Amino acid sequence: MPVCKECDDEVDTLVRVKVAGKVLKLCEDCADRAREEAEIAGEAESAMQGMMGYKGRR
């Protein structure tokens, strides 16, 4: 049985998720949570750059 790297539970299948430039093999629940956290972090960074008037590429 494969083991999730995030929660250390044995699961039937692992899902590959790319988070912060790294590919992780996680269970479905941890993969969904990681995607949501990455999306929120991206939106927060965009909002901060907007407030600071950042016009560069990212």
N, C-alpha and C positions, 0 to 999 in steps of 0.2 A: 504494500500500500504506500502511495506517495504521501509525503508530509509537507504541509504548507509551511513556508519559511516565516510567515508572519505570526501565526497563532499556534504553530507546532501541533496541529491536529492532523490525524490521518484522514485523507479524503479519497474519493474514487478517482477524480480527475483534477488536474491542476490547469490553471489558465495562465497564459503568458501575458504580462502587462508591462508596458514601458512607462516607467515613472522616473522623472528627473534624469533621463538619459540612460537609465539602467533597465534591463529586462529582468523582471522578477517572475517566478513561478509561484502563484498564490491560489488559494481556494476561491470560489465564486464570491463569497461574502467579503473577504479581504481585498479581492480585486476591485469590487464595486467601491469599497471604502477608499482605496488608493486612487482610483479614478476621480472620485468626488473631491478628495483633498488636493489633487493636482489641479483640478479645474478651479477650485476656490483660490488656490495660491496664485494661479495665473491671472485671475480677475483682480485680486488684491494688488498684484504688482502693476497691472495696467492702470488701476485707479490711482495708485501712488504716483506713477509716472505722469499721469494726466494732471494731477494736482501740482506737480513740480514743473510742468511745462516741458517735459523731456520730448525732444523731437527726433532723437536718434533711432537707429534700427534695433530691433530686438525680435 
